[in-house]
Amino acid sequence: MKNSKITHKITQGMYILTVPGGGCVVDAVSRVGGSGDQALVAVAVAKTNHSHKLLSENDKFALSVLGENADPELIQTFGFNSSKDIDKCAKCQTEEVAGVPVVKDSLGYMVFEKFDAIDNDTHTIYIGKLVEADVFDDKVTPMTYAYYQEHKDELTKTTTTQGKTAWVCTVCGYVYYGDEVPDDFICPLCGLGKAYFKKKED
């Protein structure tokens, strides 16, 4: 038996990763070395995500820290859309820091230079060296992955559109629209397959 819901108990945070040209929501972020302004941070990005391609082509990336008061539209924009299709940064307020867009509606940001990369079957773990950072709001509690899972329905506000059926990933909340989820479909957010998608009932 393998009940993946236990992974919801891992107390990691929720972030918006940005690079020139796009970005995505990420949760697999960890400090892995260094100290102070020399911190090294690792982030795992799914290969099915267009932001993975953008990150592979750029030397820098940013992580904006989401708070529990985050606008659900931020999560919907960066989590459930592809940078191939829309300009995600045009749908929210950003500012450019060290050549990388950061999200202003956040607790703060960190900009990194790529330091190393570790490849596996489904993700690449990018390690970055901190080059810029600031705090916008230190009074709001950072959003954890556990908090996101607990409030996923209100944060994603999944609805059916244009007569299409909505299929929701039970792990991360990604929404696939269509009559059926294809057998070979892989969730671009968490990398899981069709078995983890449940039809949203109106």
N, C-alpha and C positions, 0 to 999 in steps of 0.2 A: 504493500500500500504506500502511495506517495501523495500526501495531501499538501499541495503547494501553498495553501493558505497560511501555513505556519510562517512563510517568508514575510507576511504582512507584519510580523512582530519584530522584524529587524528595524531598529530605530535609526534609519538613515533619513536624510533630509530630501526636500524637493527643490529643484533648481531649474532655471532656464539657461541652457547652454546656447551661446550665440557666437557666430563667426560671420565675417562679411558674406552677405548673400542669404542668410537664414539662421535657423536654430531649432531647438527642440527641447522638450521637457526631459530631464534626467533625474534619476534618484540614486544610481550607483556611483556615489562620490565619496572619496575617503582621503584624508590626509595621510601621506605615506612617508614623509620625511621632512627634513629641514626644520627651521624654527623662525618665528617672527616673519620678517620680510623676505626670508629665503625659503618659505614653505614649499614643499612639493605636494601636489594633489593629483589623485588619479580619478578618472571618470571613464565609465564604460559606455560605449555608444554602439547600438545595433547596426550591423552592416546593411540591413534592409532600409535604414533610415537615410534619406537624402542628406541630412546633416553630416552623416559619416563621410560622404564623398567631399562635402565642403570642408570639413575639418582636415581631411587628408591632404587637401590642396592649400591649406593656410598654415602659417607658422604660429599664429596666436588664436586663443579662444577665451571666452569669458563665461563665468558662472554668476548669475544673478540669483540671490537667495530669496525664495518665496516665503511669505509669512502666512499665518493662519487667516489673515484678512485679505488674502490675494483675490483679485478680481477673477471670477471663474472664466471670463472671456480670455484671459491670459493662458490658462491651461487648455482651453478649447482651441485657441489659435495655434499655440506652439506644440500642443500634444497630439492633436487630431487632424492636422493638415500637413501637407508637404510643401517645403520651400520651392519645389518645382512648379507648384500651381499658384501660390500666392506670395506676396511680399509680406511676411509676418511682421516685420518691424514697422511697416506702415500702419498696422492696426493697433499699435500701442505707442506710448512715449518712450523713446530711447535717446541716449546720448552716446557720442563716440568717445572712447577712451583708448588711447594707444592704438588707434586704427580698428578697434572692434566695437560694435554696438553693445550697449548694456541697457537693461530694462530699468527705467526709473521707478516704476511701481513695484518696488521690491525693498527688502531690508538693506540691501547693499550689493556690492559686486566684487568680484576678483577677476583680474585679467592675467592670463598665463602665457608664457612662451612654451611651445611644445618641447619637452625634454627627452621623452622616450615614448615608445609604443609597444604594446604586447598584443599579439594577434591570437585569436582563437577561432573556432568554427563560426560562431554567430556574432561576436562582438570584437571590437578593438578597445583595449584599455589604454587610453592616452594619459601620460603623466606630464603635468605642466609645472613650470617654475613660476612662482608669483612675481609679477612685475608691477602691477598697479592694484589698488584696492581702496574701497571707501565704504562707510556705513551711512545709509540714508535714515534708518529708523532702528533704534536699539531698544524700543519699548514693546514691540510686538513679538510674540512667540514665533520662532521659525516653524514652518510647516514640516512635519515629519511624514514619512511614507505611511506610517500607521494612521495618522490623522487623515491623510488623503483617502485611504481605504475606507475609513469610517464615514467620511463625508463625500464619498465619490459621486453619489447621485446628485447632490446639490452643486457640486463643483463642475460636473460635466453636463448636466441638464440635457441629457440625451433625448432627442425627439426624432420622429420619423419625418422625412421631407420628400416632397414631390412624389408621394405615393410609394416610396421605397421602404422596404423593411430594414429596421436597424438591428444589427447584431452586436452585442456589447461583450468585449473581453472581460471575463470575470476576474482577471488578475490586475490589469492596469486601467481598464475603462475605455480603451480605444473602441471606436465605433466603425463597423463595416456596414455599408449600405448596399443592399441587393437582395434578391429573392432567396439566395442561399449563400453560405460562405464556401468558397471553393475548397476542395479537399487539400490542395497544396498551399493554401493561404497561410502566410506567416505574419503575425502581428508586428507592425513596424515599430511599435513602442517597446514591447517586452520580449518579442521573439518567439512567442508560443503559437501553437497551431489551432486549427479549426475546433478541436475538442474543447477548447477553453472559452468559446463564444456561445453566448446565450441570447436567444431572440428576445427583444424588448417588447413587452406587452403594453398596449396602449391603455 
